[in-house]
């Protein structure tokens, strides 16, 4: 009877050991399979998000360029105030000279 008991215990231990080895041997492949499933499902959406972000980045860069160009034009206009004042003074001189020339009788 003791021998049968011992054989039964040995069989249980070897069965548990075999089952544990089977689980350990197959667990990484199951995990990798699940990971592959997840990547396959989520990759198209992630690729679309990446494409959207690149498009938004391009649009933003274009807008930044436009704003910088407009700021540069405004700065140029601000610095050109002295030139406009000079032109205004020259125009006033020309008008004054024309009025003087028109008022003298011999300069027609």
MARZA-222007 format. One record per atom (N, C-alpha, C): residue number from 1; residue in three letters; atom name; x, y, z. Coordinates in nm, 3 decimals. Last residue first. Example, Ala and Ser with C-alpha at 12.3 -4.5 7.8 and 13.67 -1.06 7.14 Angstrom:
// MARZA-222007
<k 2; r SER; a N; c1 1.285; c2 -0.225; c3 0.708>
<k 2; r SER; a CA; c1 1.367; c2 -0.106; c3 0.714>
<k 2; r SER; a C; c1 1.290; c2 0.003; c3 0.787>
<k 1; r ALA; a N; c1 1.319; c2 -0.569; c3 0.780>
<k 1; r ALA; a CA; c1 1.230; c2 -0.450; c3 0.780>
<k 1; r ALA; a C; c1 1.320; c2 -0.330; c3 0.780>
// end
This chain:
// MARZA-222007
<k 108; r UNK; a N; c1 0.442; c2 13.221; c3 -6.689>
<k 108; r UNK; a CA; c1 0.336; c2 13.135; c3 -6.741>
<k 108; r UNK; a C; c1 0.383; c2 13.053; c3 -6.852>
<k 107; r UNK; a N; c1 0.578; c2 13.417; c3 -6.533>
<k 107; r UNK; a CA; c1 0.618; c2 13.275; c3 -6.538>
<k 107; r UNK; a C; c1 0.510; c2 13.184; c3 -6.590>
<k 106; r UNK; a N; c1 0.500; c2 13.678; c3 -6.489>
<k 106; r UNK; a CA; c1 0.590; c2 13.647; c3 -6.601>
<k 106; r UNK; a C; c1 0.624; c2 13.499; c3 -6.616>
<k 105; r UNK; a N; c1 0.340; c2 13.708; c3 -6.257>
<k 105; r UNK; a CA; c1 0.281; c2 13.720; c3 -6.390>
<k 105; r UNK; a C; c1 0.374; c2 13.671; c3 -6.503>
<k 104; r UNK; a N; c1 0.326; c2 13.484; c3 -5.983>
<k 104; r UNK; a CA; c1 0.405; c2 13.584; c3 -6.056>
<k 104; r UNK; a C; c1 0.358; c2 13.587; c3 -6.200>
<k 103; r UNK; a N; c1 0.166; c2 13.274; c3 -5.899>
<k 103; r UNK; a CA; c1 0.126; c2 13.409; c3 -5.861>
<k 103; r UNK; a C; c1 0.207; c2 13.517; c3 -5.932>
<k 102; r UNK; a N; c1 0.290; c2 13.041; c3 -5.979>
<k 102; r UNK; a CA; c1 0.161; c2 13.076; c3 -6.041>
<k 102; r UNK; a C; c1 0.118; c2 13.218; c3 -6.009>
<k 101; r UNK; a N; c1 0.510; c2 13.036; c3 -5.818>
<k 101; r UNK; a CA; c1 0.532; c2 13.052; c3 -5.962>
<k 101; r UNK; a C; c1 0.401; c2 13.091; c3 -6.031>
<k 100; r UNK; a N; c1 0.387; c2 12.995; c3 -5.575>
<k 100; r UNK; a CA; c1 0.464; c2 13.118; c3 -5.597>
<k 100; r UNK; a C; c1 0.483; c2 13.142; c3 -5.746>
<k 99; r UNK; a N; c1 0.277; c2 12.744; c3 -5.621>
<k 99; r UNK; a CA; c1 0.188; c2 12.855; c3 -5.591>
<k 99; r UNK; a C; c1 0.260; c2 12.989; c3 -5.614>
<k 98; r UNK; a N; c1 0.508; c2 12.595; c3 -5.657>
<k 98; r UNK; a CA; c1 0.413; c2 12.607; c3 -5.768>
<k 98; r UNK; a C; c1 0.320; c2 12.726; c3 -5.745>
<k 97; r UNK; a N; c1 0.621; c2 12.616; c3 -5.404>
<k 97; r UNK; a CA; c1 0.694; c2 12.669; c3 -5.518>
<k 97; r UNK; a C; c1 0.599; c2 12.690; c3 -5.635>
<k 96; r UNK; a N; c1 0.426; c2 12.479; c3 -5.254>
<k 96; r UNK; a CA; c1 0.456; c2 12.619; c3 -5.224>
<k 96; r UNK; a C; c1 0.525; c2 12.685; c3 -5.343>
<k 95; r UNK; a N; c1 0.451; c2 12.226; c3 -5.368>
<k 95; r UNK; a CA; c1 0.323; c2 12.298; c3 -5.377>
<k 95; r UNK; a C; c1 0.346; c2 12.447; c3 -5.353>
<k 94; r UNK; a N; c1 0.714; c2 12.166; c3 -5.297>
<k 94; r UNK; a CA; c1 0.676; c2 12.171; c3 -5.439>
<k 94; r UNK; a C; c1 0.546; c2 12.248; c3 -5.457>
<k 93; r UNK; a N; c1 0.697; c2 12.166; c3 -5.018>
<k 93; r UNK; a CA; c1 0.786; c2 12.263; c3 -5.086>
<k 93; r UNK; a C; c1 0.746; c2 12.278; c3 -5.232>
<k 92; r UNK; a N; c1 0.523; c2 11.953; c3 -4.987>
<k 92; r UNK; a CA; c1 0.482; c2 12.086; c3 -4.941>
<k 92; r UNK; a C; c1 0.566; c2 12.194; c3 -5.007>
<k 91; r UNK; a N; c1 0.687; c2 11.747; c3 -5.089>
<k 91; r UNK; a CA; c1 0.561; c2 11.780; c3 -5.156>
<k 91; r UNK; a C; c1 0.511; c2 11.919; c3 -5.115>
<k 90; r UNK; a N; c1 0.890; c2 11.750; c3 -4.895>
<k 90; r UNK; a CA; c1 0.922; c2 11.784; c3 -5.034>
<k 90; r UNK; a C; c1 0.797; c2 11.820; c3 -5.113>
<k 89; r UNK; a N; c1 0.741; c2 11.666; c3 -4.671>
<k 89; r UNK; a CA; c1 0.807; c2 11.798; c3 -4.673>
<k 89; r UNK; a C; c1 0.840; c2 11.841; c3 -4.814>
<k 88; r UNK; a N; c1 0.667; c2 11.410; c3 -4.755>
<k 88; r UNK; a CA; c1 0.563; c2 11.510; c3 -4.725>
<k 88; r UNK; a C; c1 0.623; c2 11.652; c3 -4.729>
<k 87; r UNK; a N; c1 0.916; c2 11.289; c3 -4.771>
<k 87; r UNK; a CA; c1 0.836; c2 11.305; c3 -4.894>
<k 87; r UNK; a C; c1 0.729; c2 11.411; c3 -4.873>
<k 86; r UNK; a N; c1 0.981; c2 11.294; c3 -4.500>
<k 86; r UNK; a CA; c1 1.065; c2 11.365; c3 -4.596>
<k 86; r UNK; a C; c1 0.989; c2 11.391; c3 -4.726>
<k 85; r UNK; a N; c1 0.781; c2 11.130; c3 -4.400>
<k 85; r UNK; a CA; c1 0.786; c2 11.270; c3 -4.355>
<k 85; r UNK; a C; c1 0.871; c2 11.354; c3 -4.452>
<k 84; r UNK; a N; c1 0.855; c2 10.891; c3 -4.527>
<k 84; r UNK; a CA; c1 0.726; c2 10.954; c3 -4.561>
<k 84; r UNK; a C; c1 0.723; c2 11.100; c3 -4.516>
<k 83; r UNK; a N; c1 1.099; c2 10.845; c3 -4.400>
<k 83; r UNK; a CA; c1 1.096; c2 10.867; c3 -4.545>
<k 83; r UNK; a C; c1 0.966; c2 10.935; c3 -4.587>
<k 82; r UNK; a N; c1 1.015; c2 10.803; c3 -4.138>
<k 82; r UNK; a CA; c1 1.104; c2 10.916; c3 -4.168>
<k 82; r UNK; a C; c1 1.102; c2 10.947; c3 -4.317>
<k 81; r UNK; a N; c1 0.867; c2 10.565; c3 -4.166>
<k 81; r UNK; a CA; c1 0.801; c2 10.690; c3 -4.128>
<k 81; r UNK; a C; c1 0.886; c2 10.812; c3 -4.160>
<k 80; r UNK; a N; c1 0.986; c2 10.323; c3 -4.203>
<k 80; r UNK; a CA; c1 0.978; c2 10.410; c3 -4.320>
<k 80; r UNK; a C; c1 0.907; c2 10.542; c3 -4.290>
<k 79; r UNK; a N; c1 0.963; c2 10.174; c3 -3.976>
<k 79; r UNK; a CA; c1 1.092; c2 10.241; c3 -3.999>
<k 79; r UNK; a C; c1 1.086; c2 10.337; c3 -4.117>
<k 78; r UNK; a N; c1 0.706; c2 10.076; c3 -4.018>
<k 78; r UNK; a CA; c1 0.734; c2 10.163; c3 -3.903>
<k 78; r UNK; a C; c1 0.863; c2 10.241; c3 -3.924>
<k 77; r UNK; a N; c1 0.742; c2 9.913; c3 -4.239>
<k 77; r UNK; a CA; c1 0.657; c2 10.032; c3 -4.252>
<k 77; r UNK; a C; c1 0.682; c2 10.129; c3 -4.137>
<k 76; r UNK; a N; c1 0.903; c2 9.718; c3 -4.125>
<k 76; r UNK; a CA; c1 0.955; c2 9.798; c3 -4.235>
<k 76; r UNK; a C; c1 0.873; c2 9.926; c3 -4.253>
<k 75; r UNK; a N; c1 0.722; c2 9.612; c3 -3.943>
<k 75; r UNK; a CA; c1 0.844; c2 9.677; c3 -3.894>
<k 75; r UNK; a C; c1 0.902; c2 9.766; c3 -4.002>
<k 74; r UNK; a N; c1 0.538; c2 9.505; c3 -4.126>
<k 74; r UNK; a CA; c1 0.496; c2 9.613; c3 -4.036>
<k 74; r UNK; a C; c1 0.616; c2 9.687; c3 -3.980>
<k 73; r UNK; a N; c1 0.695; c2 9.306; c3 -4.244>
<k 73; r UNK; a CA; c1 0.640; c2 9.414; c3 -4.326>
<k 73; r UNK; a C; c1 0.598; c2 9.532; c3 -4.239>
<k 72; r UNK; a N; c1 0.742; c2 9.145; c3 -4.021>
<k 72; r UNK; a CA; c1 0.855; c2 9.208; c3 -4.089>
<k 72; r UNK; a C; c1 0.807; c2 9.325; c3 -4.175>
<k 71; r UNK; a N; c1 0.483; c2 9.059; c3 -3.971>
<k 71; r UNK; a CA; c1 0.554; c2 9.140; c3 -3.870>
<k 71; r UNK; a C; c1 0.672; c2 9.212; c3 -3.933>
<k 70; r UNK; a N; c1 0.439; c2 8.908; c3 -4.204>
<k 70; r UNK; a CA; c1 0.357; c2 9.026; c3 -4.178>
<k 70; r UNK; a C; c1 0.424; c2 9.117; c3 -4.074>
<k 69; r UNK; a N; c1 0.631; c2 8.707; c3 -4.164>
<k 69; r UNK; a CA; c1 0.640; c2 8.791; c3 -4.282>
<k 69; r UNK; a C; c1 0.559; c2 8.920; c3 -4.262>
<k 68; r UNK; a N; c1 0.532; c2 8.589; c3 -3.931>
<k 68; r UNK; a CA; c1 0.664; c2 8.651; c3 -3.928>
<k 68; r UNK; a C; c1 0.681; c2 8.746; c3 -4.047>
<k 67; r UNK; a N; c1 0.287; c2 8.494; c3 -4.031>
<k 67; r UNK; a CA; c1 0.288; c2 8.594; c3 -3.924>
<k 67; r UNK; a C; c1 0.423; c2 8.665; c3 -3.918>
<k 66; r UNK; a N; c1 0.378; c2 8.307; c3 -4.221>
<k 66; r UNK; a CA; c1 0.294; c2 8.420; c3 -4.262>
<k 66; r UNK; a C; c1 0.296; c2 8.531; c3 -4.158>
<k 65; r UNK; a N; c1 0.518; c2 8.126; c3 -4.056>
<k 65; r UNK; a CA; c1 0.589; c2 8.198; c3 -4.161>
<k 65; r UNK; a C; c1 0.509; c2 8.322; c3 -4.204>
<k 64; r UNK; a N; c1 0.303; c2 8.032; c3 -3.904>
<k 64; r UNK; a CA; c1 0.413; c2 8.103; c3 -3.838>
<k 64; r UNK; a C; c1 0.491; c2 8.185; c3 -3.940>
<k 63; r UNK; a N; c1 0.156; c2 7.901; c3 -4.103>
<k 63; r UNK; a CA; c1 0.098; c2 8.016; c3 -4.033>
<k 63; r UNK; a C; c1 0.206; c2 8.098; c3 -3.964>
<k 62; r UNK; a N; c1 0.339; c2 7.697; c3 -4.170>
<k 62; r UNK; a CA; c1 0.296; c2 7.795; c3 -4.271>
<k 62; r UNK; a C; c1 0.238; c2 7.920; c3 -4.207>
<k 61; r UNK; a N; c1 0.349; c2 7.561; c3 -3.927>
<k 61; r UNK; a CA; c1 0.470; c2 7.623; c3 -3.978>
<k 61; r UNK; a C; c1 0.437; c2 7.727; c3 -4.084>
<k 60; r UNK; a N; c1 0.084; c2 7.472; c3 -3.917>
<k 60; r UNK; a CA; c1 0.132; c2 7.565; c3 -3.816>
<k 60; r UNK; a C; c1 0.258; c2 7.636; c3 -3.864>
<k 59; r UNK; a N; c1 0.080; c2 7.295; c3 -4.131>
<k 59; r UNK; a CA; c1 -0.009; c2 7.411; c3 -4.132>
<k 59; r UNK; a C; c1 0.039; c2 7.517; c3 -4.033>
<k 58; r UNK; a N; c1 0.269; c2 7.108; c3 -4.037>
<k 58; r UNK; a CA; c1 0.293; c2 7.181; c3 -4.161>
<k 58; r UNK; a C; c1 0.207; c2 7.307; c3 -4.168>
<k 57; r UNK; a N; c1 0.135; c2 7.017; c3 -3.808>
<k 57; r UNK; a CA; c1 0.265; c2 7.082; c3 -3.794>
<k 57; r UNK; a C; c1 0.297; c2 7.165; c3 -3.919>
<k 56; r UNK; a N; c1 -0.087; c2 6.898; c3 -3.922>
<k 56; r UNK; a CA; c1 -0.106; c2 7.016; c3 -3.836>
<k 56; r UNK; a C; c1 0.025; c2 7.091; c3 -3.818>
<k 55; r UNK; a N; c1 0.046; c2 6.688; c3 -4.053>
<k 55; r UNK; a CA; c1 -0.030; c2 6.786; c3 -4.131>
<k 55; r UNK; a C; c1 -0.051; c2 6.914; c3 -4.050>
<k 54; r UNK; a N; c1 0.148; c2 6.551; c3 -3.834>
<k 54; r UNK; a CA; c1 0.241; c2 6.608; c3 -3.933>
<k 54; r UNK; a C; c1 0.171; c2 6.714; c3 -4.017>
<k 53; r UNK; a N; c1 -0.092; c2 6.474; c3 -3.711>
<k 53; r UNK; a CA; c1 0.000; c2 6.563; c3 -3.640>
<k 53; r UNK; a C; c1 0.099; c2 6.628; c3 -3.737>
<k 52; r UNK; a N; c1 -0.194; c2 6.300; c3 -3.908>
<k 52; r UNK; a CA; c1 -0.268; c2 6.422; c3 -3.870>
<k 52; r UNK; a C; c1 -0.175; c2 6.522; c3 -3.802>
<k 51; r UNK; a N; c1 0.001; c2 6.099; c3 -3.900>
<k 51; r UNK; a CA; c1 -0.020; c2 6.175; c3 -4.024>
<k 51; r UNK; a C; c1 -0.093; c2 6.306; c3 -3.995>
<k 50; r UNK; a N; c1 -0.040; c2 6.009; c3 -3.638>
<k 50; r UNK; a CA; c1 0.089; c2 6.064; c3 -3.677>
<k 50; r UNK; a C; c1 0.076; c2 6.148; c3 -3.802>
<k 49; r UNK; a N; c1 -0.301; c2 5.912; c3 -3.657>
<k 49; r UNK; a CA; c1 -0.271; c2 6.023; c3 -3.565>
<k 49; r UNK; a C; c1 -0.138; c2 6.088; c3 -3.603>
<k 48; r UNK; a N; c1 -0.255; c2 5.703; c3 -3.836>
<k 48; r UNK; a CA; c1 -0.342; c2 5.815; c3 -3.876>
<k 48; r UNK; a C; c1 -0.317; c2 5.936; c3 -3.786>
<k 47; r UNK; a N; c1 -0.096; c2 5.538; c3 -3.679>
<k 47; r UNK; a CA; c1 -0.040; c2 5.592; c3 -3.803>
<k 47; r UNK; a C; c1 -0.123; c2 5.711; c3 -3.851>
<k 46; r UNK; a N; c1 -0.280; c2 5.472; c3 -3.480>
<k 46; r UNK; a CA; c1 -0.161; c2 5.548; c3 -3.445>
<k 46; r UNK; a C; c1 -0.097; c2 5.611; c3 -3.569>
<k 45; r UNK; a N; c1 -0.460; c2 5.322; c3 -3.636>
<k 45; r UNK; a CA; c1 -0.505; c2 5.445; c3 -3.569>
<k 45; r UNK; a C; c1 -0.386; c2 5.533; c3 -3.531>
<k 44; r UNK; a N; c1 -0.295; c2 5.107; c3 -3.718>
<k 44; r UNK; a CA; c1 -0.355; c2 5.198; c3 -3.817>
<k 44; r UNK; a C; c1 -0.401; c2 5.330; c3 -3.755>
<k 43; r UNK; a N; c1 -0.218; c2 4.992; c3 -3.457>
<k 43; r UNK; a CA; c1 -0.122; c2 5.057; c3 -3.546>
<k 43; r UNK; a C; c1 -0.187; c2 5.148; c3 -3.651>
<k 42; r UNK; a N; c1 -0.404; c2 4.848; c3 -3.309>
<k 42; r UNK; a CA; c1 -0.387; c2 4.990; c3 -3.279>
<k 42; r UNK; a C; c1 -0.296; c2 5.063; c3 -3.378>
<k 41; r UNK; a N; c1 -0.404; c2 4.583; c3 -3.411>
<k 41; r UNK; a CA; c1 -0.529; c2 4.658; c3 -3.396>
<k 41; r UNK; a C; c1 -0.505; c2 4.808; c3 -3.385>
<k 40; r UNK; a N; c1 -0.136; c2 4.513; c3 -3.403>
<k 40; r UNK; a CA; c1 -0.207; c2 4.505; c3 -3.530>
<k 40; r UNK; a C; c1 -0.337; c2 4.585; c3 -3.525>
<k 39; r UNK; a N; c1 -0.085; c2 4.537; c3 -3.130>
<k 39; r UNK; a CA; c1 -0.016; c2 4.625; c3 -3.226>
<k 39; r UNK; a C; c1 -0.092; c2 4.627; c3 -3.358>
<k 38; r UNK; a N; c1 -0.252; c2 4.331; c3 -3.031>
<k 38; r UNK; a CA; c1 -0.271; c2 4.470; c3 -2.989>
<k 38; r UNK; a C; c1 -0.208; c2 4.566; c3 -3.089>
<k 37; r UNK; a N; c1 -0.137; c2 4.105; c3 -3.152>
<k 37; r UNK; a CA; c1 -0.276; c2 4.141; c3 -3.176>
<k 37; r UNK; a C; c1 -0.302; c2 4.288; c3 -3.144>
<k 36; r UNK; a N; c1 0.118; c2 4.114; c3 -3.033>
<k 36; r UNK; a CA; c1 0.105; c2 4.129; c3 -3.178>
<k 36; r UNK; a C; c1 -0.038; c2 4.166; c3 -3.215>
<k 35; r UNK; a N; c1 0.046; c2 4.063; c3 -2.768>
<k 35; r UNK; a CA; c1 0.111; c2 4.189; c3 -2.804>
<k 35; r UNK; a C; c1 0.099; c2 4.217; c3 -2.953>
<k 34; r UNK; a N; c1 -0.050; c2 3.804; c3 -2.797>
<k 34; r UNK; a CA; c1 -0.141; c2 3.911; c3 -2.750>
<k 34; r UNK; a C; c1 -0.084; c2 4.049; c3 -2.785>
<k 33; r UNK; a N; c1 0.189; c2 3.679; c3 -2.874>
<k 33; r UNK; a CA; c1 0.073; c2 3.677; c3 -2.963>
<k 33; r UNK; a C; c1 -0.025; c2 3.788; c3 -2.925>
<k 32; r UNK; a N; c1 0.345; c2 3.716; c3 -2.647>
<k 32; r UNK; a CA; c1 0.385; c2 3.781; c3 -2.772>
<k 32; r UNK; a C; c1 0.271; c2 3.783; c3 -2.872>
<k 31; r UNK; a N; c1 0.199; c2 3.558; c3 -2.471>
<k 31; r UNK; a CA; c1 0.214; c2 3.701; c3 -2.445>
<k 31; r UNK; a C; c1 0.253; c2 3.775; c3 -2.572>
<k 30; r UNK; a N; c1 0.233; c2 3.310; c3 -2.591>
<k 30; r UNK; a CA; c1 0.098; c2 3.365; c3 -2.576>
<k 30; r UNK; a C; c1 0.106; c2 3.515; c3 -2.553>
<k 29; r UNK; a N; c1 0.508; c2 3.285; c3 -2.567>
<k 29; r UNK; a CA; c1 0.451; c2 3.291; c3 -2.701>
<k 29; r UNK; a C; c1 0.308; c2 3.345; c3 -2.697>
<k 28; r UNK; a N; c1 0.541; c2 3.276; c3 -2.286>
<k 28; r UNK; a CA; c1 0.596; c2 3.387; c3 -2.364>
<k 28; r UNK; a C; c1 0.536; c2 3.397; c3 -2.504>
<k 27; r UNK; a N; c1 0.393; c2 3.028; c3 -2.227>
<k 27; r UNK; a CA; c1 0.349; c2 3.160; c3 -2.182>
<k 27; r UNK; a C; c1 0.410; c2 3.275; c3 -2.261>
<k 26; r UNK; a N; c1 0.506; c2 2.784; c3 -2.292>
<k 26; r UNK; a CA; c1 0.412; c2 2.845; c3 -2.386>
<k 26; r UNK; a C; c1 0.370; c2 2.987; c3 -2.347>
<k 25; r UNK; a N; c1 0.678; c2 2.713; c3 -2.086>
<k 25; r UNK; a CA; c1 0.727; c2 2.706; c3 -2.224>
<k 25; r UNK; a C; c1 0.637; c2 2.782; c3 -2.320>
<k 24; r UNK; a N; c1 0.517; c2 2.739; c3 -1.861>
<k 24; r UNK; a CA; c1 0.634; c2 2.824; c3 -1.875>
<k 24; r UNK; a C; c1 0.685; c2 2.827; c3 -2.019>
<k 23; r UNK; a N; c1 0.331; c2 2.534; c3 -1.917>
<k 23; r UNK; a CA; c1 0.286; c2 2.674; c3 -1.904>
<k 23; r UNK; a C; c1 0.404; c2 2.768; c3 -1.925>
<k 22; r UNK; a N; c1 0.503; c2 2.311; c3 -1.916>
<k 22; r UNK; a CA; c1 0.425; c2 2.342; c3 -2.035>
<k 22; r UNK; a C; c1 0.380; c2 2.488; c3 -2.032>
<k 21; r UNK; a N; c1 0.598; c2 2.317; c3 -1.653>
<k 21; r UNK; a CA; c1 0.693; c2 2.334; c3 -1.764>
<k 21; r UNK; a C; c1 0.620; c2 2.371; c3 -1.893>
<k 20; r UNK; a N; c1 0.356; c2 2.267; c3 -1.519>
<k 20; r UNK; a CA; c1 0.429; c2 2.393; c3 -1.497>
<k 20; r UNK; a C; c1 0.527; c2 2.419; c3 -1.610>
<k 19; r UNK; a N; c1 0.302; c2 2.007; c3 -1.610>
<k 19; r UNK; a CA; c1 0.208; c2 2.116; c3 -1.639>
<k 19; r UNK; a C; c1 0.277; c2 2.252; c3 -1.623>
<k 18; r UNK; a N; c1 0.523; c2 1.873; c3 -1.502>
<k 18; r UNK; a CA; c1 0.504; c2 1.875; c3 -1.648>
<k 18; r UNK; a C; c1 0.411; c2 1.990; c3 -1.687>
<k 17; r UNK; a N; c1 0.468; c2 1.912; c3 -1.229>
<k 17; r UNK; a CA; c1 0.593; c2 1.963; c3 -1.285>
<k 17; r UNK; a C; c1 0.581; c2 1.975; c3 -1.437>
<k 16; r UNK; a N; c1 0.227; c2 1.775; c3 -1.209>
<k 16; r UNK; a CA; c1 0.232; c2 1.920; c3 -1.179>
<k 16; r UNK; a C; c1 0.357; c2 1.983; c3 -1.239>
<k 15; r UNK; a N; c1 0.321; c2 1.518; c3 -1.275>
<k 15; r UNK; a CA; c1 0.216; c2 1.583; c3 -1.356>
<k 15; r UNK; a C; c1 0.216; c2 1.734; c3 -1.334>
<k 14; r UNK; a N; c1 0.503; c2 1.472; c3 -1.069>
<k 14; r UNK; a CA; c1 0.553; c2 1.479; c3 -1.207>
<k 14; r UNK; a C; c1 0.449; c2 1.544; c3 -1.299>
<k 13; r UNK; a N; c1 0.324; c2 1.475; c3 -0.852>
<k 13; r UNK; a CA; c1 0.434; c2 1.571; c3 -0.858>
<k 13; r UNK; a C; c1 0.485; c2 1.585; c3 -1.001>
<k 12; r UNK; a N; c1 0.158; c2 1.257; c3 -0.918>
<k 12; r UNK; a CA; c1 0.102; c2 1.392; c3 -0.901>
<k 12; r UNK; a C; c1 0.211; c2 1.499; c3 -0.914>
<k 11; r UNK; a N; c1 0.348; c2 1.049; c3 -0.919>
<k 11; r UNK; a CA; c1 0.274; c2 1.080; c3 -1.042>
<k 11; r UNK; a C; c1 0.216; c2 1.221; c3 -1.034>
<k 10; r UNK; a N; c1 0.425; c2 1.051; c3 -0.651>
<k 10; r UNK; a CA; c1 0.525; c2 1.080; c3 -0.754>
<k 10; r UNK; a C; c1 0.455; c2 1.119; c3 -0.883>
<k 9; r UNK; a N; c1 0.179; c2 0.976; c3 -0.537>
<k 9; r UNK; a CA; c1 0.238; c2 1.107; c3 -0.505>
<k 9; r UNK; a C; c1 0.342; c2 1.147; c3 -0.609>
<k 8; r UNK; a N; c1 0.158; c2 0.720; c3 -0.648>
<k 8; r UNK; a CA; c1 0.054; c2 0.820; c3 -0.673>
<k 8; r UNK; a C; c1 0.107; c2 0.960; c3 -0.647>
<k 7; r UNK; a N; c1 0.381; c2 0.596; c3 -0.539>
<k 7; r UNK; a CA; c1 0.372; c2 0.611; c3 -0.685>
<k 7; r UNK; a C; c1 0.268; c2 0.717; c3 -0.722>
<k 6; r UNK; a N; c1 0.310; c2 0.604; c3 -0.269>
<k 6; r UNK; a CA; c1 0.430; c2 0.673; c3 -0.313>
<k 6; r UNK; a C; c1 0.425; c2 0.696; c3 -0.464>
<k 5; r UNK; a N; c1 0.087; c2 0.437; c3 -0.275>
<k 5; r UNK; a CA; c1 0.074; c2 0.575; c3 -0.231>
<k 5; r UNK; a C; c1 0.190; c2 0.660; c3 -0.281>
<k 4; r UNK; a N; c1 0.210; c2 0.200; c3 -0.351>
<k 4; r UNK; a CA; c1 0.110; c2 0.259; c3 -0.438>
<k 4; r UNK; a C; c1 0.088; c2 0.406; c3 -0.404>
<k 3; r UNK; a N; c1 0.372; c2 0.161; c3 -0.127>
<k 3; r UNK; a CA; c1 0.434; c2 0.178; c3 -0.258>
<k 3; r UNK; a C; c1 0.336; c2 0.241; c3 -0.357>
<k 2; r UNK; a N; c1 0.190; c2 0.124; c3 0.074>
<k 2; r UNK; a CA; c1 0.277; c2 0.241; c3 0.079>
<k 2; r UNK; a C; c1 0.342; c2 0.266; c3 -0.056>
<k 1; r UNK; a N; c1 0.081; c2 -0.118; c3 0.000>
<k 1; r UNK; a CA; c1 0.000; c2 0.000; c3 0.000>
<k 1; r UNK; a C; c1 0.086; c2 0.125; c3 0.000>
// end
